[in-house]
């Protein structure tokens, strides 16, 4: 089995969990922040929705400059929850297609992230996919779950029942 093919079940599971989480982000809480240093709920949610696009960039290119001419641009702000989920659906489908079609040789090639022309790191593409795409997605999805909890919005079950979706007696 090819490396990309072996990652697909895990990728699909994490994207499904991200989708369930994003579906619960209410538009009337988009600007909510738990702390002044924290991103707003919509900034964090849009980051989660856009993260799969990094998989496509990683597979299709050998490097990416996150800020080629200055500060990094924030992702577009969705107008509502449906647009937020649609953003994830689009980036996730494109990434899945790229991952399914990637050869082992391509996934073992080095990939670099640059900022303003300076290399931040270089790693094999498969490592970037696991750490900077999937693990990064999981990390920020968990943060978003805390945002939901702090706003009394039910947290979805991800790796087992959440406190909001546990069966009686669990």
Beta strands, then each sheet from edge to edge (+ up, - down):
strand 1: 63-65
strand 2: 110-115
strand 3: 118-124
sheet 1: 1+ 2+ 3-
end
